[in-house]
Amino acid sequence: MLENITFKNASIDDLPMIVDIYNSTVSSRNVTADTEPVSINDRIAWFKEHNPEKRPLWVVEYEGEIGGWVSLQSFYGRPAYNGTAEVSIYLHQNFRGKGLGKKILNKVLEECPKFQIDTLLGFIFAHNEPSIRLFSSFGFEKWAHLPEVANLDGIKRDLVILGKKIY
């Protein structure tokens, strides 16, 4: 399954679906530190931070349906870090566990040189085992462990930063 997927630069018209997919993860307390759904207006500035030349935001389509999205964001916002980006992958609930995350992460790694990215980071809750397994399967290593930095419904959660050098 999922042999014919396409990546396209997200347009503002895709933002409602991007937000819907993102919001579908909020209640799990496994993926995002947002504790309430976000609105389209909440995400407009974030959307505008992306651009196809340096920091893309792609929607991933399968048979005309958006199955997920992936973004590359600048790390720490200072010029010395221009070669480093944070990757975020969010999947529509109908596409989770079907190999789409692997296809997306593979595409991101292939495209990093085009965007002059030589270091890729993933910020993942320590209890999000599926995402940690995904990133680890591509050679990402734990570069940082931030204990109990998030509070999700009264439960303290750890954040790990997984990193990979792109050569």
Backbone as JSON Lines, residues from 0, in Angstrom:
{"i":0,"aa":"M","n":[0.84,-1.2,0.0],"ca":[0.0,0.0,0.0],"c":[0.87,1.25,0.0]}
{"i":1,"aa":"L","n":[0.3,2.34,-0.35],"ca":[0.94,3.66,-0.32],"c":[2.14,3.74,-1.25]}
{"i":2,"aa":"E","n":[2.02,3.13,-2.43],"ca":[3.12,3.21,-3.39],"c":[3.12,4.52,-4.16]}
{"i":3,"aa":"N","n":[1.97,5.07,-4.42],"ca":[1.86,6.26,-5.26],"c":[1.55,7.49,-4.42]}
{"i":4,"aa":"I","n":[2.48,7.87,-3.57],"ca":[2.27,9.07,-2.79],"c":[2.99,10.23,-3.46]}
{"i":5,"aa":"T","n":[2.46,11.41,-3.26],"ca":[3.1,12.6,-3.81],"c":[3.27,13.63,-2.7]}
{"i":6,"aa":"F","n":[4.32,14.41,-2.86],"ca":[4.62,15.5,-1.94],"c":[4.39,16.79,-2.7]}
{"i":7,"aa":"K","n":[3.65,17.7,-2.1],"ca":[3.48,19.0,-2.75],"c":[3.63,20.09,-1.7]}
{"i":8,"aa":"N","n":[4.14,21.22,-2.15],"ca":[4.24,22.35,-1.25],"c":[2.84,22.74,-0.81]}
{"i":9,"aa":"A","n":[2.68,22.91,0.49],"ca":[1.37,23.25,1.03],"c":[0.99,24.66,0.62]}
{"i":10,"aa":"S","n":[-0.28,24.82,0.32],"ca":[-0.83,26.15,0.04],"c":[-1.72,26.53,1.21]}
{"i":11,"aa":"I","n":[-2.09,27.77,1.25],"ca":[-2.96,28.24,2.33],"c":[-4.28,27.48,2.31]}
{"i":12,"aa":"D","n":[-4.68,26.98,1.15],"ca":[-5.91,26.19,1.06],"c":[-5.78,24.84,1.77]}
{"i":13,"aa":"D","n":[-4.55,24.38,1.96],"ca":[-4.31,23.12,2.66],"c":[-4.32,23.3,4.18]}
{"i":14,"aa":"L","n":[-4.25,24.54,4.64],"ca":[-4.11,24.78,6.08],"c":[-5.25,24.18,6.91]}
{"i":15,"aa":"P","n":[-6.5,24.23,6.48],"ca":[-7.55,23.59,7.3],"c":[-7.29,22.09,7.53]}
{"i":16,"aa":"M","n":[-6.85,21.38,6.49],"ca":[-6.58,19.95,6.66],"c":[-5.34,19.74,7.52]}
{"i":17,"aa":"I","n":[-4.32,20.57,7.34],"ca":[-3.12,20.49,8.18],"c":[-3.5,20.65,9.65]}
{"i":18,"aa":"V","n":[-4.33,21.63,9.93],"ca":[-4.78,21.88,11.31],"c":[-5.63,20.72,11.81]}
{"i":19,"aa":"D","n":[-6.51,20.18,10.97],"ca":[-7.33,19.04,11.39],"c":[-6.46,17.84,11.77]}
{"i":20,"aa":"I","n":[-5.46,17.55,10.94],"ca":[-4.57,16.43,11.23],"c":[-3.81,16.69,12.52]}
{"i":21,"aa":"Y","n":[-3.3,17.88,12.68],"ca":[-2.59,18.24,13.9],"c":[-3.5,18.08,15.12]}
{"i":22,"aa":"N","n":[-4.69,18.64,15.03],"ca":[-5.63,18.59,16.16],"c":[-6.04,17.16,16.51]}
{"i":23,"aa":"S","n":[-6.01,16.27,15.54],"ca":[-6.38,14.87,15.82],"c":[-5.39,14.19,16.75]}
{"i":24,"aa":"T","n":[-4.22,14.8,16.95],"ca":[-3.21,14.21,17.83],"c":[-3.22,14.79,19.23]}
{"i":25,"aa":"V","n":[-3.91,15.91,19.42],"ca":[-3.86,16.63,20.7],"c":[-4.34,15.75,21.86]}
{"i":26,"aa":"S","n":[-5.46,15.09,21.7],"ca":[-6.06,14.34,22.81],"c":[-5.23,13.13,23.24]}
{"i":27,"aa":"S","n":[-4.37,12.63,22.36],"ca":[-3.57,11.45,22.72],"c":[-2.51,11.76,23.76]}
{"i":28,"aa":"R","n":[-2.12,13.03,23.86],"ca":[-1.05,13.45,24.78],"c":[0.25,12.69,24.5]}
{"i":29,"aa":"N","n":[0.42,12.3,23.24],"ca":[1.56,11.51,22.82],"c":[2.46,12.23,21.84]}
{"i":30,"aa":"V","n":[1.9,13.24,21.14],"ca":[2.61,13.81,19.99],"c":[2.92,15.29,20.16]}
{"i":31,"aa":"T","n":[1.99,16.06,20.62],"ca":[2.17,17.5,20.7],"c":[2.01,18.0,22.13]}
{"i":32,"aa":"A","n":[2.65,19.11,22.42],"ca":[2.53,19.72,23.75],"c":[1.33,20.66,23.83]}
{"i":33,"aa":"D","n":[0.62,20.86,22.73],"ca":[-0.63,21.6,22.82],"c":[-1.63,20.73,23.57]}
{"i":34,"aa":"T","n":[-2.37,21.34,24.47],"ca":[-3.33,20.59,25.26],"c":[-4.77,20.84,24.83]}
{"i":35,"aa":"E","n":[-4.95,21.8,23.94],"ca":[-6.25,22.1,23.35],"c":[-6.06,22.23,21.84]}
{"i":36,"aa":"P","n":[-7.1,21.91,21.06],"ca":[-6.99,22.09,19.61],"c":[-6.64,23.53,19.26]}
{"i":37,"aa":"V","n":[-5.93,23.68,18.15],"ca":[-5.56,25.01,17.65],"c":[-6.5,25.39,16.52]}
{"i":38,"aa":"S","n":[-6.57,26.68,16.23],"ca":[-7.41,27.15,15.14],"c":[-6.55,27.41,13.9]}
{"i":39,"aa":"I","n":[-7.2,27.57,12.8],"ca":[-6.49,27.92,11.57],"c":[-5.76,29.25,11.77]}
{"i":40,"aa":"N","n":[-6.43,30.22,12.38],"ca":[-5.79,31.52,12.64],"c":[-4.56,31.38,13.52]}
{"i":41,"aa":"D","n":[-4.6,30.45,14.49],"ca":[-3.44,30.21,15.35],"c":[-2.22,29.78,14.55]}
{"i":42,"aa":"R","n":[-2.43,29.15,13.41],"ca":[-1.33,28.55,12.65],"c":[-0.88,29.36,11.44]}
{"i":43,"aa":"I","n":[-1.48,30.5,11.19],"ca":[-1.11,31.27,10.0],"c":[0.33,31.76,10.06]}
{"i":44,"aa":"A","n":[0.76,32.31,11.18],"ca":[2.15,32.78,11.28],"c":[3.12,31.62,11.1]}
{"i":45,"aa":"W","n":[2.83,30.49,11.72],"ca":[3.66,29.29,11.56],"c":[3.71,28.88,10.09]}
{"i":46,"aa":"F","n":[2.56,28.88,9.42],"ca":[2.5,28.53,8.01],"c":[3.42,29.44,7.19]}
{"i":47,"aa":"K","n":[3.37,30.73,7.47],"ca":[4.15,31.7,6.71],"c":[5.66,31.61,6.97]}
{"i":48,"aa":"E","n":[6.07,30.94,8.04],"ca":[7.5,30.76,8.32],"c":[8.14,29.76,7.35]}
{"i":49,"aa":"H","n":[7.32,29.01,6.65],"ca":[7.82,28.0,5.72],"c":[7.94,28.59,4.32]}
{"i":50,"aa":"N","n":[8.89,28.05,3.57],"ca":[9.01,28.42,2.17],"c":[9.64,27.27,1.4]}
{"i":51,"aa":"P","n":[9.25,27.1,0.14],"ca":[9.72,25.95,-0.63],"c":[11.23,25.91,-0.88]}
{"i":52,"aa":"E","n":[11.9,27.05,-0.77],"ca":[13.33,27.11,-1.08],"c":[14.21,26.65,0.08]}
{"i":53,"aa":"K","n":[13.8,26.9,1.31],"ca":[14.66,26.63,2.47],"c":[14.01,25.78,3.55]}
{"i":54,"aa":"R","n":[12.75,26.05,3.86],"ca":[12.05,25.38,4.97],"c":[10.64,25.0,4.51]}
{"i":55,"aa":"P","n":[10.56,23.89,3.77],"ca":[9.27,23.54,3.18],"c":[8.25,23.01,4.19]}
{"i":56,"aa":"L","n":[7.02,23.16,3.8],"ca":[5.88,22.51,4.44],"c":[5.19,21.75,3.32]}
{"i":57,"aa":"W","n":[5.23,20.43,3.42],"ca":[4.64,19.6,2.37],"c":[3.41,18.88,2.88]}
{"i":58,"aa":"V","n":[2.4,18.79,2.04],"ca":[1.33,17.85,2.29],"c":[1.64,16.6,1.48]}
{"i":59,"aa":"V","n":[1.25,15.47,2.03],"ca":[1.53,14.18,1.42],"c":[0.2,13.59,0.99]}
{"i":60,"aa":"E","n":[0.09,13.33,-0.32],"ca":[-1.18,12.87,-0.87],"c":[-1.07,11.43,-1.34]}
{"i":61,"aa":"Y","n":[-2.16,10.71,-1.15],"ca":[-2.3,9.35,-1.66],"c":[-3.69,9.24,-2.27]}
{"i":62,"aa":"E","n":[-3.73,8.96,-3.55],"ca":[-4.99,8.85,-4.29],"c":[-5.9,10.06,-4.06]}
{"i":63,"aa":"G","n":[-5.29,11.24,-4.13],"ca":[-6.04,12.48,-4.03],"c":[-6.42,12.9,-2.62]}
{"i":64,"aa":"E","n":[-6.04,12.13,-1.64],"ca":[-6.37,12.44,-0.25],"c":[-5.1,12.82,0.51]}
{"i":65,"aa":"I","n":[-5.19,13.83,1.35],"ca":[-4.04,14.21,2.17],"c":[-3.93,13.21,3.32]}
{"i":66,"aa":"G","n":[-2.81,12.49,3.32],"ca":[-2.57,11.48,4.35],"c":[-1.72,11.99,5.49]}
{"i":67,"aa":"G","n":[-1.1,13.16,5.29],"ca":[-0.26,13.72,6.33],"c":[0.45,14.95,5.83]}
{"i":68,"aa":"W","n":[1.3,15.46,6.69],"ca":[2.12,16.61,6.32],"c":[3.44,16.55,7.07]}
{"i":69,"aa":"V","n":[4.41,17.28,6.52],"ca":[5.73,17.33,7.12],"c":[6.27,18.74,6.97]}
{"i":70,"aa":"S","n":[6.92,19.21,8.02],"ca":[7.52,20.55,7.95],"c":[8.97,20.49,8.39]}
{"i":71,"aa":"L","n":[9.73,21.38,7.81],"ca":[11.1,21.63,8.26],"c":[11.12,23.05,8.8]}
{"i":72,"aa":"Q","n":[11.57,23.18,10.03],"ca":[11.61,24.49,10.67],"c":[13.03,24.8,11.1]}
{"i":73,"aa":"S","n":[13.37,26.07,11.07],"ca":[14.69,26.5,11.51],"c":[14.86,26.22,12.99]}
{"i":74,"aa":"F","n":[16.08,25.89,13.35],"ca":[16.42,25.62,14.73],"c":[17.0,26.87,15.36]}
{"i":75,"aa":"Y","n":[16.42,27.31,16.41],"ca":[16.92,28.36,17.29],"c":[16.94,29.76,16.67]}
{"i":76,"aa":"G","n":[16.66,29.88,15.38],"ca":[16.45,31.18,14.77],"c":[17.65,32.1,14.64]}
{"i":77,"aa":"R","n":[18.85,31.56,14.68],"ca":[20.04,32.39,14.51],"c":[20.86,31.86,13.34]}
{"i":78,"aa":"P","n":[21.56,32.76,12.62],"ca":[22.23,32.38,11.37],"c":[23.23,31.23,11.5]}
{"i":79,"aa":"A","n":[23.91,31.13,12.61],"ca":[24.9,30.06,12.75],"c":[24.26,28.67,12.7]}
{"i":80,"aa":"Y","n":[22.95,28.61,12.92],"ca":[22.24,27.33,12.92],"c":[21.5,27.07,11.61]}
{"i":81,"aa":"N","n":[21.79,27.82,10.55],"ca":[21.04,27.66,9.3],"c":[21.1,26.26,8.72]}
{"i":82,"aa":"G","n":[22.15,25.51,9.01],"ca":[22.28,24.14,8.5],"c":[21.52,23.12,9.31]}
{"i":83,"aa":"T","n":[20.84,23.55,10.35],"ca":[20.11,22.64,11.24],"c":[18.62,22.93,11.14]}
{"i":84,"aa":"A","n":[17.82,21.86,11.05],"ca":[16.37,22.02,10.98],"c":[15.69,20.98,11.85]}
{"i":85,"aa":"E","n":[14.52,21.33,12.32],"ca":[13.66,20.41,13.06],"c":[12.61,19.87,12.09]}
{"i":86,"aa":"V","n":[12.43,18.57,12.09],"ca":[11.42,17.95,11.25],"c":[10.22,17.58,12.11]}
{"i":87,"aa":"S","n":[9.03,17.84,11.59],"ca":[7.78,17.45,12.24],"c":[6.93,16.71,11.22]}
{"i":88,"aa":"I","n":[6.44,15.54,11.63],"ca":[5.61,14.71,10.77],"c":[4.3,14.44,11.49]}
{"i":89,"aa":"Y","n":[3.19,14.7,10.81],"ca":[1.87,14.42,11.36],"c":[1.07,13.65,10.33]}
{"i":90,"aa":"L","n":[0.44,12.57,10.77],"ca":[-0.31,11.7,9.86],"c":[-1.8,11.72,10.18]}
{"i":91,"aa":"H","n":[-2.6,11.7,9.13],"ca":[-4.05,11.53,9.29],"c":[-4.28,10.17,9.95]}
{"i":92,"aa":"Q","n":[-5.26,10.09,10.82],"ca":[-5.48,8.86,11.58],"c":[-5.7,7.64,10.69]}
{"i":93,"aa":"N","n":[-6.22,7.81,9.48],"ca":[-6.44,6.69,8.57],"c":[-5.14,6.16,7.97]}
{"i":94,"aa":"F","n":[-4.04,6.9,8.14],"ca":[-2.78,6.52,7.52],"c":[-1.72,6.11,8.54]}
{"i":95,"aa":"R","n":[-2.04,6.14,9.8],"ca":[-1.06,5.8,10.82],"c":[-0.81,4.29,10.83]}
{"i":96,"aa":"G","n":[0.45,3.93,11.04],"ca":[0.81,2.51,11.12],"c":[0.84,1.78,9.8]}
{"i":97,"aa":"K","n":[0.89,2.51,8.69],"ca":[0.86,1.88,7.37],"c":[2.12,2.14,6.55]}
{"i":98,"aa":"G","n":[3.14,2.71,7.18],"ca":[4.4,2.94,6.48],"c":[4.56,4.32,5.88]}
{"i":99,"aa":"L","n":[3.56,5.18,6.04],"ca":[3.65,6.52,5.46],"c":[4.74,7.34,6.15]}
{"i":100,"aa":"G","n":[4.87,7.21,7.45],"ca":[5.92,7.95,8.17],"c":[7.3,7.62,7.63]}
{"i":101,"aa":"K","n":[7.54,6.36,7.3],"ca":[8.84,5.95,6.74],"c":[9.08,6.61,5.39]}
{"i":102,"aa":"K","n":[8.05,6.63,4.57],"ca":[8.2,7.25,3.25],"c":[8.47,8.75,3.38]}
{"i":103,"aa":"I","n":[7.79,9.38,4.33],"ca":[7.98,10.82,4.53],"c":[9.38,11.1,5.04]}
{"i":104,"aa":"L","n":[9.82,10.38,6.05],"ca":[11.15,10.65,6.61],"c":[12.24,10.35,5.59]}
{"i":105,"aa":"N","n":[12.07,9.32,4.8],"ca":[13.04,9.03,3.74],"c":[13.13,10.19,2.75]}
{"i":106,"aa":"K","n":[11.99,10.73,2.34],"ca":[11.96,11.87,1.41],"c":[12.66,13.08,2.02]}
{"i":107,"aa":"V","n":[12.38,13.36,3.28],"ca":[13.01,14.5,3.95],"c":[14.53,14.34,3.94]}
{"i":108,"aa":"L","n":[15.01,13.16,4.29],"ca":[16.46,12.93,4.32],"c":[17.08,13.09,2.93]}
{"i":109,"aa":"E","n":[16.39,12.63,1.91],"ca":[16.88,12.79,0.54],"c":[16.96,14.25,0.13]}
{"i":110,"aa":"E","n":[16.02,15.06,0.59],"ca":[15.92,16.45,0.17],"c":[16.76,17.42,1.0]}
{"i":111,"aa":"C","n":[17.24,16.99,2.15],"ca":[17.99,17.9,3.03],"c":[19.14,18.63,2.33]}
{"i":112,"aa":"P","n":[19.97,17.95,1.55],"ca":[21.06,18.68,0.89],"c":[20.58,19.84,0.02]}
{"i":113,"aa":"K","n":[19.44,19.67,-0.64],"ca":[18.88,20.72,-1.48],"c":[18.58,21.98,-0.67]}
{"i":114,"aa":"F","n":[18.24,21.79,0.6],"ca":[17.9,22.91,1.48],"c":[19.09,23.33,2.35]}
{"i":115,"aa":"Q","n":[20.26,22.79,2.03],"ca":[21.5,23.09,2.76],"c":[21.37,22.76,4.25]}
{"i":116,"aa":"I","n":[20.67,21.65,4.51],"ca":[20.51,21.14,5.87],"c":[21.49,19.99,6.05]}
{"i":117,"aa":"D","n":[22.37,20.13,7.04],"ca":[23.31,19.04,7.32],"c":[23.06,18.37,8.67]}
{"i":118,"aa":"T","n":[22.11,18.92,9.43],"ca":[21.75,18.34,10.72],"c":[20.23,18.4,10.85]}
{"i":119,"aa":"L","n":[19.65,17.24,11.13],"ca":[18.2,17.16,11.27],"c":[17.85,16.71,12.68]}
{"i":120,"aa":"L","n":[16.88,17.38,13.29],"ca":[16.47,17.1,14.66],"c":[14.99,16.73,14.72]}
{"i":121,"aa":"G","n":[14.69,15.84,15.64],"ca":[13.3,15.52,15.97],"c":[13.11,15.7,17.45]}
{"i":122,"aa":"F","n":[12.12,16.48,17.84],"ca":[11.77,16.69,19.24],"c":[10.57,15.79,19.53]}
{"i":123,"aa":"I","n":[10.77,14.77,20.37],"ca":[9.76,13.73,20.54],"c":[9.58,13.43,22.03]}
{"i":124,"aa":"F","n":[8.33,13.31,22.47],"ca":[8.1,12.88,23.84],"c":[8.71,11.49,24.04]}
{"i":125,"aa":"A","n":[9.33,11.28,25.19],"ca":[9.98,10.0,25.47],"c":[8.99,8.84,25.48]}
{"i":126,"aa":"H","n":[7.74,9.11,25.78],"ca":[6.74,8.04,25.8],"c":[6.11,7.77,24.43]}
{"i":127,"aa":"N","n":[6.53,8.52,23.4],"ca":[6.02,8.32,22.04],"c":[6.89,7.28,21.33]}
{"i":128,"aa":"E","n":[6.71,6.04,21.73],"ca":[7.55,4.96,21.22],"c":[7.47,4.76,19.71]}
{"i":129,"aa":"P","n":[6.3,4.87,19.08],"ca":[6.27,4.7,17.62],"c":[7.15,5.72,16.88]}
{"i":130,"aa":"S","n":[7.11,6.98,17.31],"ca":[7.94,7.99,16.65],"c":[9.42,7.76,16.92]}
{"i":131,"aa":"I","n":[9.76,7.38,18.13],"ca":[11.16,7.1,18.45],"c":[11.66,5.93,17.62]}
{"i":132,"aa":"R","n":[10.84,4.88,17.47],"ca":[11.24,3.74,16.63],"c":[11.43,4.17,15.18]}
{"i":133,"aa":"L","n":[10.52,5.01,14.67],"ca":[10.62,5.48,13.28],"c":[11.94,6.2,13.07]}
{"i":134,"aa":"F","n":[12.21,7.2,13.9],"ca":[13.42,7.99,13.72],"c":[14.68,7.14,13.93]}
{"i":135,"aa":"S","n":[14.66,6.27,14.92],"ca":[15.82,5.41,15.19],"c":[16.09,4.49,14.01]}
{"i":136,"aa":"S","n":[15.05,4.03,13.32],"ca":[15.24,3.13,12.18],"c":[15.96,3.83,11.03]}
{"i":137,"aa":"F","n":[16.0,5.16,11.05],"ca":[16.71,5.93,10.03],"c":[18.06,6.44,10.54]}
{"i":138,"aa":"G","n":[18.51,5.93,11.66],"ca":[19.83,6.29,12.17],"c":[19.87,7.51,13.06]}
{"i":139,"aa":"F","n":[18.73,8.03,13.45],"ca":[18.72,9.14,14.41],"c":[19.15,8.58,15.77]}
{"i":140,"aa":"E","n":[19.9,9.4,16.5],"ca":[20.38,9.02,17.83],"c":[19.88,10.02,18.85]}
{"i":141,"aa":"K","n":[19.78,9.55,20.09],"ca":[19.36,10.45,21.16],"c":[20.51,11.4,21.47]}
{"i":142,"aa":"W","n":[20.27,12.69,21.26],"ca":[21.27,13.72,21.53],"c":[20.97,14.49,22.8]}
{"i":143,"aa":"A","n":[19.73,14.41,23.26],"ca":[19.38,15.12,24.5],"c":[18.17,14.45,25.14]}
{"i":144,"aa":"H","n":[18.13,14.52,26.45],"ca":[16.99,14.02,27.23],"c":[16.65,15.12,28.23]}
{"i":145,"aa":"L","n":[15.47,15.67,28.08],"ca":[15.01,16.75,28.95],"c":[13.94,16.18,29.88]}
{"i":146,"aa":"P","n":[14.3,15.86,31.11],"ca":[13.36,15.19,32.0],"c":[12.25,16.11,32.5]}
{"i":147,"aa":"E","n":[11.04,15.59,32.43],"ca":[9.86,16.23,33.02],"c":[9.69,17.71,32.64]}
{"i":148,"aa":"V","n":[9.92,18.03,31.39],"ca":[9.79,19.42,30.95],"c":[8.37,19.77,30.48]}
{"i":149,"aa":"A","n":[7.54,18.76,30.3],"ca":[6.15,18.99,29.88],"c":[5.21,18.48,30.95]}
{"i":150,"aa":"N","n":[4.08,19.17,31.07],"ca":[3.04,18.75,32.0],"c":[1.78,18.52,31.18]}
{"i":151,"aa":"L","n":[1.41,17.26,31.04],"ca":[0.23,16.89,30.28],"c":[-0.8,16.3,31.23]}
{"i":152,"aa":"D","n":[-1.8,17.08,31.53],"ca":[-2.87,16.65,32.43],"c":[-2.33,16.21,33.79]}
{"i":153,"aa":"G","n":[-1.36,16.95,34.3],"ca":[-0.81,16.65,35.61],"c":[0.27,15.58,35.61]}
{"i":154,"aa":"I","n":[0.6,15.06,34.44],"ca":[1.65,14.05,34.34],"c":[2.89,14.71,33.73]}
{"i":155,"aa":"K","n":[3.99,14.64,34.44],"ca":[5.24,15.19,33.92],"c":[5.8,14.26,32.85]}
{"i":156,"aa":"R","n":[6.18,14.84,31.72],"ca":[6.67,14.05,30.59],"c":[8.05,14.54,30.15]}
{"i":157,"aa":"D","n":[8.86,13.58,29.72],"ca":[10.2,13.86,29.22],"c":[10.15,14.14,27.72]}
{"i":158,"aa":"L","n":[11.09,14.95,27.28],"ca":[11.28,15.22,25.86],"c":[12.66,14.73,25.47]}
{"i":159,"aa":"V","n":[12.74,14.03,24.35],"ca":[14.05,13.65,23.83],"c":[14.26,14.38,22.52]}
{"i":160,"aa":"I","n":[15.5,14.7,22.25],"ca":[15.88,15.27,20.97],"c":[16.71,14.23,20.25]}
{"i":161,"aa":"L","n":[16.2,13.79,19.11],"ca":[16.92,12.85,18.29],"c":[17.56,13.63,17.14]}
{"i":162,"aa":"G","n":[18.8,13.28,16.83],"ca":[19.51,14.0,15.8],"c":[20.19,13.08,14.81]}
{"i":163,"aa":"K","n":[20.43,13.63,13.64],"ca":[21.14,12.88,12.59],"c":[21.93,13.87,11.74]}
{"i":164,"aa":"K","n":[23.17,13.54,11.5],"ca":[23.99,14.31,10.57],"c":[23.69,13.82,9.15]}
{"i":165,"aa":"I","n":[23.54,14.75,8.24],"ca":[23.25,14.44,6.84],"c":[24.55,14.65,6.06]}
{"i":166,"aa":"Y","n":[25.04,13.58,5.47],"ca":[26.31,13.67,4.73],"c":[26.09,13.44,3.25]}
